[in-house]
């Protein structure tokens, strides 16, 4: 089956016009999850979601969504020891 992976990192949307041949939807969703994780890791300093929408032609069949949040608790130490 041929699947397409559209990528939205919160600032940029890229529509996949080429796609890739994979055995089934589970394989496509695994590929989307791995790719979303990789993109989120590269953009860790920015908050937001990385969403990869999976299509088989014009039909949406699933998505992988990774949330990026970096939260600091407490006050940062200033000039401390």
N, C-alpha and C positions, 0 to 999 in steps of 0.2 A: 504494500500500500504506500502511496506517496503522501508525505506530510509536509506541511509548511509551518515555520516557527516565526511568528511576529513578536518582536522584542520591544518592550516599553520600560525604560529605566527611570521614568518620572520626568525626564527632561527631553529625551529623544525617543521617537517611535520609528522602528525600522520594519517595513513589511517584507517578508521573505517572498521573493518572486521565483526562486529556484526550487526550494524544497529538497527533500531527501527521501529515498526509498527505505522503509523499515518494515519489519515483519508484522507488527500489529500496533494497536493503540497503546498498549502497555509499554512497549519499547519507545514509542514516541513521547509518552509522558515522562519516562525515565530520562530520556535525552533532554527534554525541556527542563526538568528539575536540576540536572547536572549543569546545564548551561546557565540557568538562573542563579544557581549557587556561585558559580564562577564569576559572573558579572557582579553580583552583590559583594563578593569578597574584594574585587578590584575597586569598588566604589564605596568602601566601608565608611569613609569619612562623611558621606552624604546620607541624610535620612530619607526614607521613602520606600517604595516597593519596586521590585523588579518583577515584571509580569511577562511571561512568555505564553502567548496564546497559540494553541495548536489547531491547525486546520487540515482537513483533507479536501483540498480544492476550495470551494466557497463556504463550506460548512465548518463551524466551530465545533471541535470535538473535545476540548479540554484546555487546561492551563496549569502552569506552575507559577506560584507566587511566593516570593521571598521578601520578608519585611526587613528593612535595615533601620535599626534604631540603636544609637549609642547614647547611653544615659549615665551621667556621673552623679553619684549620691554624695551628699555631704558637701562641705566647703573645701575647696582646694587649699592646701597648705601654702602660705606665702612666706618666703625667706626662711623656711623652717630648717630644722636640724635633721 
